[in-house]
Amino acid sequence: MEKETSYEDTLKDISDYIKFLKEQICVSEQNCKSLLNALAEKEVENKCLQDRNDELRAELEALKNDRAS
């Protein structure tokens, strides 16, 4: 009888561990989704900043050309 109990306890421990791992996977999945969303936002922000930088460089170049003439 003790072997049965030990076997059942082992199965329960394994089952509990699998549940724990599934929860950890869900948490990791949510973290990955959050990171991907943050990355997408930063990429949009970066693109806007690059566009603004290009505009300012063009303005600076125009001012340099005006001063040179």
Protein Blocks (a to p, Z undefined) as FASTA:
>chain_A
ZZmmmmmmmmmmmmmmmmmmmmmmmmmmmmmmmmmmmmmmmmmmmmmmmmmmmmmmmmmm
mmmmmmmZZ
